[in-house]
Amino acid sequence: MKPRLSRETVVLGVIAFFVMVGFGVVIPVLPLFIRSFNVGYTEVGAVVSAFALMRFVSSPFVGTFITWGGERTILALGIGIVAVSSAMVGLAQSYLEVLLLRGAGGIGSAMFSISAMSLLLATTPQSMRGRAVGFYQGGFLIGGMAGPAIGGLLAVISLRAPFFFYAGTLVVAGAVGLMFLRPASKAVSGAKTPESTPIPFRVVLSDERFRAACIANFASGWANMGVRSALVPILIVELLHREELWTGIAFAIAAVVQTIALGPAGTFVDKVGRKPAIIGSYAVAAAVMLAIPFVGELWVLIVLLCVFGVAAAFMGTAPAAAVGDAAGEKSGQPVAVFSAISDLGAIIGPLAAGALLDAFSYPAAFGSAVILLAVASVYALRMPRRTSAATVTG
């Protein structure tokens, strides 16, 4: 009989969809809303950075919160913080209010995402982790595709309307979590396994699977946010001389391809292994990043972005599954560190890539991602083939 995804995995996928629909509604409107306070583009960037920065700063503490309150409680509390802060942004009367409230939303976002991933890994057997992570991320991707279109319609009504809509989708997500999610201790059934024994973080930190996953996640944050999201839109307009509309079309096509690839990627990660998935996908992503700054036609760029999307499906599932393998069921602190490292890459990446583009060229900027992705691929060679949780000795 074909194994089925756990109840928690399905519920978390639904929650991810509602969270990302709201987030996708806000993202296209946010810069325009900030500019309505008569501030410059630097101030716009500061608000975007504040969200990511507060995610990064608060992430290391979320593991402790989970130990105290449990994944389900921290997940609901985090969603509640983002919901309240979003609604208050819709009511904000000054730029400073928006800046502070988006920063607060970053804290709630870290609480939600880390507790959700921790619960997902804790309630999913090793043989299903790749597919479970893929399903969960699929909720994000589908919601992310639907959100911007809704946001555009709401912006016609008011620049403040999307923030109230976002708060509403978060209320739905939080309610779904409270009603249908079980605490990890109750969701895990069956006899006690080696994974049930808490593994000290120092042991997890020494595990090559965890190290490889963290290096990979840093490279992903840098490549996706620092290079792909930040520079490809500029490249389309300035080098390929196309309208901004084509940026959305290119990313939408790539997102559809990535969503389709998540199922096969999850199956590959579970049946073939985390190690070959990381080695192969990060090598392919590095090759794509190396080629992008030299394209001369839009259709070639779209093809390359689709190939990157397929690689990203593996890049999103394999490292997360490896963290679960290394940390076992009690994975709150390891997941928090794993998440923070990705946020760090997303914070530094845009600044470094932008500086390299200003000082040198597109190849230099994209080259920074090529190097990191290649390092992640090569380091994964150190991973063992085994997928069992680390064994505590002594």
Order of alpha helices (4+ residues) and beta strands (2+ residues): alpha-alpha-alpha-alpha-alpha-alpha-alpha-alpha-alpha-alpha-alpha-alpha-alpha-alpha-alpha-alpha
